[in-house]
């Protein structure tokens, strides 16, 4: 796993420590001091490629002015064979290091050696991680929030895998509970209206109103034929049959839409399995055994208040702060004997940790679920599963769909609220996936449909894909002149003398760090921003540096450089689930 930025920083630390020890042996600096300076990349390359604050950090311990310490370090520092060609003293005592051709050549060699796995890092520490995302109710079409959550979850799982996690993608199907009962009653009411006339049968006030429910009712009546309404069959039996039919139709549609969107799961996990196996009842019994439940008004309640107080105190809040919180308990089992959605959710997450052994679980939820986060974590704490640390919730803000700067809520084709499949009829999967992942999840997203289909540099996905296609065309043209694509070992990196060449190699070296930070912060949008930046560095290089007509060492080095950029663009686009076209 290569990280040439970290390798440079580590070498600066070693070079500086070695120079300090030599200066101490020579009697120039006081010996035996543990000095920890920072190593940063200056924004202005005129200040060097890396800057160390070692001299300033050691001023107090060494009883010397920082510039005098810096001079002693420079006088005793040997850069021979290192990644650096020079070290200079600047400002109050910074040590500014300038990269040598050895480092630039090594970047290309590392990327070549790692191939498609370039960007891998150890951030994940081989942990077993589940990412659960979308998990939309199977009672209707998926909406824009599901579209954003889908690409966020899928890309985050890809990034975590590249960062060293053993990842698992899961969709939780809520095929039990109140929403399924409402779903069935909605279909039932539409069936009655289609049979008796709308004016002769009332539709439930809280029923699902969508046209899709009417279509399900029509399909159900077509299947049942003369047996409907069936005097010998109870309403409950019809409701069960209608729920089963509705799920049988809707779930394959969801799978097909998500597959079209480039998302395939390792598992579709059904809530009904938890109820049918007795796992929900068993989980609630475990909470009761641990003293976290009580009965009131015929229902079984979770002492959520007590669990949250313990959680917040453990996290460092004061008793006074905790006492001011408006905490409430939750029903686990209603007076009618039915378990709540919250009880099933606790059981589902117990299943993730205890039964299937995931080290960490990440859920991508809409921001409207924020109040549920701490309660679920605390419930898992109550089971001894350390939910406060092992369960991570990535909250996602709303999507504003725009056309020419104005909000869009209805599909031109269907006249209905825009669903995922409507969106993918309007724009490409590449554009949808790129745009939905273009902002951090905590930021609202303005999705401009007009921008998503533009073919110019204002459209970021086009800008990045065009850079890839431009390189493919360039490489093909150079190879067509009788040249061959050199290996990194054939490249003389000392010819990288322009600012554009050096900036491009530095940009390539940044990729593993971006993957590490994206995994650490659960923010896959870092990959989007990196790719736009890399594409910009390439376009600037292309405008300033030619290949054909240059001396052979320059041509070979630049040819290898641009092909390496192509490989990294393809690598990053692959993490996003976006194609890397060879022609545009």
C-alpha positions in Angstrom: 0.0 0.0 0.0 1.7 3.1 -1.3 1.4 6.6 0.2 4.2 8.7 -1.2 3.1 11.8 0.7 3.4 10.0 4.0 6.6 8.4 2.8 8.0 11.9 2.2 6.9 13.1 5.6 8.3 10.1 7.3 11.6 10.7 5.6 11.7 14.3 6.6 11.1 13.3 10.2 14.0 10.8 10.0 16.3 13.2 8.2 15.6 15.9 10.8 16.0 13.6 13.8 19.3 12.3 12.3 20.6 15.8 11.8 19.6 16.8 15.3 21.5 13.8 16.7 24.6 14.6 14.6 24.5 18.2 15.7 24.1 17.1 19.4 27.1 14.8 19.0 29.1 17.7 17.6 28.2 19.8 20.6 26.2 22.3 18.6 22.8 21.4 20.0 21.8 20.1 23.5 21.4 16.3 23.4 18.6 14.1 24.7 15.6 16.2 23.8 12.4 14.7 22.4 11.2 17.2 19.9 8.0 16.8 17.9 7.6 19.3 15.0 4.9 19.3 12.4 5.4 18.5 8.7 3.1 20.3 6.3 2.7 20.9 2.6 2.9 24.7 1.9 0.1 26.2 -0.2 2.7 28.1 -2.2 5.3 25.9 -3.8 7.8 28.8 -3.7 8.0 27.9 0.0 9.1 24.4 -0.9 7.2 21.1 -1.2 7.2 20.3 2.5 7.9 22.4 5.6 9.0 21.2 9.0 8.6 23.2 12.2 11.1 21.1 14.1 13.4 24.1 14.9 10.6 26.2 16.3 9.2 23.3 18.3 12.6 22.7 19.9 13.4 26.3 20.8 12.3 26.1 24.4 14.0 22.7 25.1 17.2 23.6 23.4 17.4 27.2 24.7 18.2 28.6 21.3 16.6 30.8 18.6 14.7 28.7 16.0 16.8 30.0 13.1 20.0 29.0 14.9 18.6 25.5 15.5 17.5 25.3 11.8 21.0 26.3 10.7 22.5 23.6 12.8 20.2 21.0 11.4 20.9 22.1 7.8 24.6 22.0 8.4 24.4 18.3 9.7 21.7 17.0 7.2 22.7 14.6 4.4 20.1 14.4 1.6 22.1 12.0 -0.5 19.8 9.1 -1.7 16.7 10.8 -0.2 13.5 12.0 -1.8 14.8 15.6 -1.5 17.2 17.8 -3.5 17.5 20.7 -1.1 16.5 22.0 2.3 16.3 25.8 3.1 15.6 27.9 6.1 12.7 30.3 5.9 10.8 32.7 8.1 11.2 32.3 11.8 12.9 28.9 11.4 10.9 26.7 9.0 12.9 24.0 7.2 11.6 23.9 3.6 12.3 20.7 1.7 12.3 20.5 -2.1 11.5 17.1 -3.8 14.0 15.4 -6.0 13.4 13.5 -9.2 13.7 10.3 -7.2 10.4 11.0 -5.5 8.6 11.9 -8.7 9.8 8.7 -10.4 8.9 6.6 -7.3 5.3 7.9 -7.5 4.9 6.5 -11.0 6.6 3.3 -10.0 4.3 2.7 -7.0 1.1 3.4 -9.1 2.3 1.0 -11.8 3.1 -1.7 -9.2 -0.2 -1.5 -7.4 -2.4 -1.3 -10.5 -6.1 -1.3 -9.9 -5.5 -1.5 -6.1 -3.8 1.9 -6.1 -5.2 4.0 -3.3 -5.4 1.1 -0.8 -4.6 2.0 2.7 -4.7 0.4 6.2 -7.4 2.7 7.6 -9.9 -0.1 7.7 -7.6 -2.5 9.7 -9.4 -5.5 8.1 -12.5 -4.9 10.1 -15.7 -6.6 9.1 -18.1 -3.7 8.2 -21.7 -3.7 7.1 -23.1 -0.7 5.1 -26.9 -0.7 5.1 -28.5 1.8 2.8 -31.6 2.8 1.0 -33.8 0.2 2.9 -36.9 2.0 1.4 -40.4 0.8 2.4 -41.5 -1.6 -0.3 -44.9 0.1 -0.4 -44.1 2.4 -3.4 -41.5 3.7 -5.8 -38.1 4.9 -4.5 -37.7 8.7 -4.3 -34.9 11.2 -4.5 -33.8 10.7 -0.9 -33.4 7.0 -1.7 -31.5 7.9 -4.9 -29.0 10.0 -2.9 -28.7 7.4 -0.1 -28.2 4.6 -2.7 -25.1 6.2 -4.2 -23.7 7.4 -0.9 -24.0 4.0 0.7 -22.7 2.1 -2.4 -19.7 4.5 -2.9 -18.9 4.5 0.9 -18.8 0.7 0.9 -16.5 0.8 -2.1 -14.2 3.3 -0.4 -14.1 1.3 2.8 -13.2 -1.8 0.9 -10.3 0.0 -0.8 -9.3 1.3 2.7 -8.9 -2.2 4.0 -12.3 -3.2 5.4 -14.2 -6.4 4.6 -17.4 -4.8 3.5 -21.0 -6.1 3.2 -23.8 -4.2 1.4 -27.3 -4.8 2.8 -30.9 -3.7 2.1 -33.3 -4.1 5.0 -36.8 -4.8 3.7 -39.6 -3.6 6.1 -42.1 -6.3 5.1 -43.9 -6.4 8.5 -45.6 -4.0 10.8 -48.0 -1.0 10.4 -46.8 0.2 7.0 -47.5 -3.2 5.5 -50.9 -3.3 7.1 -51.6 0.1 5.7 -50.3 -1.0 2.3 -52.6 -4.0 2.2 -55.6 -1.9 3.3 -54.9 0.6 0.6 -54.9 -2.1 -2.1 -58.0 -3.6 -0.5 -59.8 -0.2 -0.7 -58.8 0.3 -4.3 -60.0 -3.2 -5.2 -63.4 -2.4 -3.6 -63.6 0.9 -5.4 -62.8 -0.8 -8.7 -65.5 -3.4 -8.0 -68.2 -1.3 -6.5 -67.4 2.2 -7.7 -65.3 4.9 -5.9 -68.4 6.6 -4.5 -69.5 3.3 -2.8 -66.4 2.5 -0.8 -64.4 5.0 1.3 -60.6 5.1 1.0 -58.7 5.2 4.3 -57.6 8.7 5.3 -54.1 7.5 6.1 -53.9 5.1 3.1 -51.3 5.3 0.4 -52.7 7.5 -2.4 -50.3 6.8 -5.2 -51.3 5.7 -8.7 -49.1 2.6 -8.1 -51.6 1.4 -5.5 -54.4 1.5 -8.1 -52.2 -0.4 -10.5 -51.6 -3.0 -7.9 -55.3 -3.4 -7.2 -56.0 -3.8 -10.9 -53.2 -6.5 -11.1 -54.6 -8.3 -8.1 -58.1 -8.3 -9.5 -56.8 -9.6 -12.8 -55.1 -12.5 -10.9 -58.0 -13.4 -8.6 -60.7 -13.2 -11.3 -64.1 -14.3 -10.2 -63.0 -15.3 -6.7 -63.1 -11.6 -5.7 -64.7 -10.4 -3.4 -65.3 -14.0 -2.2 -68.0 -14.4 0.4 -66.3 -17.3 2.0 -63.0 -15.5 2.6 -62.4 -13.2 5.5 -61.1 -9.6 5.0 -58.0 -10.6 7.0 -57.2 -13.4 4.5 -57.6 -10.9 1.6 -55.4 -8.4 3.3 -52.7 -11.0 3.7 -52.9 -12.0 0.1 -52.8 -8.4 -1.0 -49.8 -7.6 1.0 -48.0 -10.7 -0.4 -49.0 -9.7 -3.9 -47.9 -6.1 -3.5 -44.5 -7.1 -2.2 -44.2 -9.7 -4.9 -44.6 -6.9 -7.5 -42.8 -4.1 -5.8 -39.6 -5.7 -4.5 -38.4 -7.0 -7.9 -39.1 -3.5 -9.3 -36.9 -2.0 -6.5 -34.2 -4.6 -7.3 -34.4 -3.8 -11.0 -34.2 0.0 -10.5 -31.3 -0.3 -8.1 -29.4 -2.7 -10.5 -30.0 -0.2 -13.3 -28.5 2.4 -10.9 -25.4 0.2 -10.5 -26.2 -1.1 -7.1 -26.3 -4.7 -6.1 -26.5 -5.9 -2.6 -24.8 -8.8 -0.8 -28.1 -9.5 1.0 -31.7 -8.3 1.1 -32.7 -8.9 4.7 -36.4 -9.3 5.5 -37.8 -7.9 8.7 -40.4 -10.7 8.7 -37.6 -13.2 9.3 -36.9 -11.6 12.7 -40.5 -11.9 13.8 -41.1 -15.4 12.4 -38.0 -16.8 14.0 -38.8 -15.3 17.4 -35.7 -13.2 17.3 -37.5 -10.0 18.2 -39.2 -11.6 21.2 -35.8 -13.0 22.3 -34.1 -9.7 22.0 -36.8 -7.9 24.0 -36.5 -10.7 26.7 -32.7 -10.1 26.9 -33.4 -6.4 27.5 -35.9 -7.4 30.2 -33.3 -9.7 31.8 -30.8 -6.9 32.0 -33.4 -4.7 33.8 -34.0 -2.2 31.0 -37.8 -2.8 30.6 -41.0 -2.2 32.6 -44.7 -2.7 32.1 -47.2 0.2 32.0 -50.8 0.3 30.6 -50.5 -3.3 29.4 -47.5 -2.5 27.2 -43.8 -3.3 27.6 -41.6 -0.2 27.7 -37.8 0.3 27.2 -36.2 2.5 29.8 -34.7 4.6 27.1 -34.3 7.5 29.5 -32.0 5.5 31.8 -30.0 4.1 28.9 -29.5 7.5 27.3 -28.5 9.1 30.6 -25.8 6.4 31.1 -24.7 6.9 27.4 -24.4 10.7 27.7 -22.6 10.5 31.1 -20.2 8.0 29.7 -19.5 10.4 26.7 -18.6 13.2 29.1 -21.8 15.2 29.6 -22.4 16.5 33.1 -25.3 15.4 35.2 -26.7 18.9 34.9 -26.6 18.8 31.1 -28.2 15.3 31.1 -31.0 16.4 33.5 -32.0 19.2 31.1 -32.6 16.8 28.2 -36.1 16.0 27.2 -35.8 12.2 27.3 -38.6 9.7 26.7 -39.1 6.0 27.0 -40.1 3.7 24.0 -42.8 1.0 23.7 -41.3 -2.3 22.7 -44.5 -4.4 22.8 -47.9 -2.9 22.6 -50.9 -3.9 24.8 -52.2 -6.0 21.9 -49.1 -8.1 22.0 -47.5 -6.8 18.7 -43.9 -5.7 18.8 -43.1 -2.2 17.6 -40.8 -1.2 14.7 -38.2 0.0 17.3 -38.2 -3.5 18.9 -37.6 -5.0 15.5 -34.9 -2.5 14.7 -33.0 -3.3 17.9 -33.3 -7.0 17.1 -32.0 -6.4 13.5 -28.9 -4.6 14.8 -28.3 -7.3 17.5 -28.4 -9.8 14.6 -25.8 -7.7 12.8 -23.4 -7.6 15.7 -24.0 -10.7 17.7 -25.2 -13.3 15.2 -23.2 -12.2 12.1 -20.2 -10.8 13.8 -19.8 -7.3 12.2 -17.2 -5.2 13.9 -18.9 -2.0 12.8 -22.2 -1.2 11.2 -22.9 1.9 9.1 -26.4 3.0 8.3 -27.2 5.7 5.7 -30.4 7.4 6.9 -32.3 10.6 6.1 -31.7 13.5 8.4 -35.3 13.2 9.6 -34.2 10.1 11.5 -31.7 12.0 13.7 -33.8 11.5 16.8 -33.6 7.7 16.4 -29.8 7.5 16.4 -28.9 7.9 20.1 -31.9 5.8 21.1 -30.9 2.8 19.0 -27.3 3.1 20.1 -28.3 3.2 23.7 -30.5 0.2 23.3 -27.6 -1.8 21.9 -25.5 -0.5 24.8 -28.1 -2.0 27.0 -27.6 -5.4 25.3 -23.8 -5.1 25.9 -23.1 -4.6 22.2 -21.4 -1.1 22.5 -23.7 0.5 20.0 -22.4 3.9 20.9 -19.1 3.1 19.2 -19.9 0.3 16.8 -23.0 1.7 15.2 -22.3 4.7 12.9 -25.2 6.6 11.4 -24.5 8.7 8.3 -27.3 11.3 8.2 -28.2 12.6 4.8 -29.7 16.0 4.0 -32.5 16.6 1.4 -32.1 16.8 -2.3 -33.5 19.8 -4.2 -34.1 18.8 -7.8 -33.7 21.8 -10.2 -34.3 22.6 -13.8 -33.1 26.0 -15.1 -32.7 27.1 -11.4 -36.3 26.2 -10.6 -37.5 23.4 -8.3 -38.8 20.2 -10.1 -41.2 17.9 -8.3 -43.1 16.2 -11.1 -42.0 14.0 -13.9 -42.8 15.4 -17.4 -43.4 11.9 -18.6 -45.7 10.7 -15.9 -47.0 13.8 -14.2 -46.2 12.2 -10.9 -43.6 12.8 -8.2 -40.2 12.0 -9.6 -39.1 8.5 -8.6 -35.6 7.0 -9.2 -36.7 5.3 -12.4 -38.1 8.6 -13.7 -34.8 10.3 -13.0 -32.8 7.6 -14.9 -35.1 8.1 -17.9 -34.0 11.8 -17.9 -30.3 11.6 -17.3 -27.5 9.0 -17.4 -26.6 6.7 -14.6 -23.1 8.2 -14.6 -24.5 11.7 -14.1 -26.9 10.5 -11.4 -24.3 8.7 -9.4 -21.7 11.4 -9.7 -24.0 14.3 -8.7 -25.6 12.5 -5.8 -22.2 11.8 -4.3 -20.8 15.3 -5.1 -21.5 16.8 -1.6 -20.9 15.6 1.9 -24.0 13.9 3.3 -24.5 16.6 5.9 -25.0 19.3 3.1 -28.3 19.7 1.2 -27.8 18.9 -2.4 -29.1 21.0 -5.3 -29.3 18.6 -8.3 -29.5 20.5 -11.5 -31.0 18.4 -14.3 -29.9 20.8 -16.9 -26.3 20.8 -15.7 -26.2 17.0 -15.5 -26.7 16.6 -19.3 -24.4 19.4 -20.4 -21.3 18.5 -22.4 -18.9 21.1 -21.2 -16.5 21.9 -18.4 -19.3 23.2 -16.2 -20.6 19.7 -15.8 -18.1 18.0 -13.4 -18.7 14.4 -14.5 -18.3 15.4 -18.1 -15.1 17.3 -17.2 -13.6 14.2 -15.5 -14.7 11.7 -18.2 -13.5 14.0 -20.9 -10.0 14.2 -19.3 -9.9 10.4 -19.4 -11.1 10.2 -23.0 -8.7 12.9 -24.0 -5.8 10.9 -22.6 -6.9 7.8 -24.4 -6.9 9.6 -27.7 -3.6 11.2 -26.9 -1.9 7.9 -26.0 -3.3 6.2 -29.1 -2.0 9.0 -31.3 1.5 8.9 -29.7 1.7 5.1 -29.9 0.5 5.3 -33.5 3.7 7.2 -34.4 5.7 4.1 -33.6 6.4 4.8 -29.9 5.8 2.3 -27.1 4.3 2.9 -23.6 7.3 2.8 -21.3 7.4 1.1 -17.9 8.1 3.3 -14.9 11.7 2.0 -14.8 12.3 3.4 -18.2 11.4 6.9 -17.2 13.9 9.6 -16.4 11.9 11.6 -13.9 14.6 14.4 -13.9 13.0 15.7 -17.1 9.9 16.7 -15.1 11.0 20.4 -14.9 7.8 22.3 -15.5 5.3 23.3 -12.8 2.5 21.5 -14.7 4.4 18.2 -14.7 5.3 18.3 -11.1 1.8 19.4 -10.0 0.4 16.4 -11.9 2.7 13.9 -10.2 1.9 15.5 -6.8 -1.8 15.2 -7.5 -1.4 11.5 -8.4 0.4 10.9 -5.0 -2.5 12.5 -3.1 -5.0 9.7 -4.1 -4.3 7.2 -1.2 -4.6 10.0 1.3 -8.0 11.0 -0.1 -9.2 7.4 0.2 -8.0 7.2 3.8 -9.7 10.4 4.8 -12.9 9.5 2.9 -13.0 6.2 4.9 -12.1 7.8 8.2 -14.8 10.5 7.8 -17.4 8.4 6.0 -17.3 11.0 3.3 -17.0 9.5 -0.2 -17.6 12.9 -1.8 -13.9 13.5 -1.3 -13.3 11.2 -4.3 -15.4 13.4 -6.5 -13.5 16.5 -5.5 -10.2 14.8 -6.0 -11.1 13.6 -9.5 -12.2 17.1 -10.6 -8.9 18.5 -9.2 -6.8 15.8 -11.0 -8.7 16.4 -14.2 -8.0 20.1 -13.9 -4.2 19.5 -13.3 -4.2 17.3 -16.5 -6.0 19.8 -18.6 -3.4 22.5 -17.6 -0.6 20.1 -18.3 -2.1 19.3 -21.8 -2.3 23.0 -22.6 1.4 23.6 -21.7 3.3 20.4 -22.4 3.4 18.6 -25.7 4.6 15.0 -26.3 5.1 14.6 -30.1 8.2 16.5 -31.2 9.9 16.4 -27.9 13.2 14.7 -27.2 12.8 10.9 -26.5 13.4 11.1 -22.7 10.8 13.9 -22.4 8.3 12.1 -24.7 8.6 8.8 -22.7 8.3 10.5 -19.3 5.3 12.5 -20.3 3.7 9.6 -22.1 4.0 7.5 -18.9 2.8 10.4 -16.8 -0.5 10.9 -18.8 -1.2 7.2 -19.0 -0.8 7.0 -15.2 -3.3 9.9 -14.8 -5.6 7.9 -17.1 -5.3 4.9 -14.8 -6.0 6.9 -11.6 -9.0 8.6 -13.2 -10.4 5.2 -14.2 -9.7 4.0 -10.7 -11.5 6.8 -9.0 -14.5 6.7 -11.4 -14.7 3.0 -10.7 -15.1 3.7 -6.9 -18.0 6.0 -7.8 -19.6 3.5 -10.1 -19.1 5.8 -13.0 -17.8 4.7 -16.4 -14.4 5.9 -17.8 -15.1 6.3 -21.6 -12.2 6.1 -24.1 -14.0 8.4 -26.6 -16.4 11.3 -26.2 
